[in-house]
Amino acid sequence: MRDDPEVKEELTRAEKVKQRAKDHLNARQQNYITTFPKESPTAMAVLENLADFCRANETTYSVDARDHAILEGRRQVWLHINEHLNLTTQELWEIRTKTRY
């Protein structure tokens, strides 16, 4: 439908930018899914290791503020990967637009 010239003319510049951003998000999500297929023992082993390293299932608290910041950064990476593997593109879009705009 987006390839129809009449439809393209109706889209405003903002709508085109928004659609490109959504397409980019969808492509990025597909890259994560391709990289970490659930049926791949190797991919699952890497995700297990990342979950451990990023403290996916434990607190990131540390009395040392620098250590705490490092651990929180690791956890943020884990959450980002996990979101791309487990949420729909629409859910990802809603999270991104709610937190950034």
PyMOL commands that set and color helices and strands:
alter all, ss='L'
color gray80, all
select helices_A, chain A and resi 5-10+13-35+41-53+65-86+89-100
alter helices_A, ss='H'
color red, helices_A
deselect
rebuild
show_as cartoon
